[in-house]
Amino acid sequence: MLSIKNLKVNIGKKQILKGVNLVVSPGETHAIMGPNGSGKSTLAQSLFSHPTYSKTSGKILFNKKNITNLPPDKIARLGMLLAFQYPQTIPGVSVTNLLKIANHSNNKILRSSQDDRKVGKKKISLKEFLKSVEKQSRGMNLPQEFLTRSLNEGFSGGEKKKAEVLQISVLKPKLAVFDETDSGLDVDSLKIVGKKINELQQNGTAVLIITHYNRILKYVKPDFVHIMKDGRIVESGKKQLAERIEKRGYNKKFR
């Protein structure tokens, strides 16, 4: 589904990613861990062509399509979404309206996609959609008025992160990237977010989690864990690798 080949990325003249290779297959959950400054968030932003980051070499394929230089909106339309580390406030645009617009765009894509028609996907009515949004919002312990408030305006840090997860849960992408979504969450919120990510994965969404800590991986079971240091993935393994990092830290010499 996602194939990153020898990706190198600069910010200005400084090289941040120094040759990242990663493959995420459909339905898999991958976690990328690493210390501050290792390049984790740069990788997440580069996947979505953030203009701050300049790709100097390498290739990114999503469902065999080269998305290395595609703009973010076209990447999202292909079915890849990002939960931001620092969600932005959008005054005047409610959570519900944002999701209605996104769902309308998604329905247009479904109407024009032969592949989706073949597997039986179909658009849902606005009434059904709003019921789904309300149900998922309640399941995340978000108050009803949350849906009518401007996106992230006056939200707590935890509410902003929940709003990001809610949006992705409602839109059901093929691949969801969570950029340090666990930072700033208390234990109860972490459990709720973990449950939502698990539901996404169980419904067929591939998941890429970027995090400093093992704590979210106590609620989301990754198929693979990757350690990033100095702009490269230096080791990969199973869940036990994250547990080892929690005990020993990142000071160990990796290959």
Secondary structure, DSSP 8 states (H G I E B T S, - for coil): -EEEEEEEEEETTEEEEEEEEEEE-TT-EEEEE--TTSSHHHHHHHHTT-TTSEEEEEEEEETTEE-TT--HHHHHHTTEEEE-SS---EEEEEHHHHHHHHHHHHHHHHHH-HHHHHTT-----HHHHHHHHHHHHHHTT--GGGGGSEETTT--HHHHHHHHHHHHHHH--SEEEEESTTTT--HHHHHHHHHHHHHHHHTT-EEEEEES-SGGGGTS--SEEEEEETTEEEEEESHHHHHHHHHH-S-S---
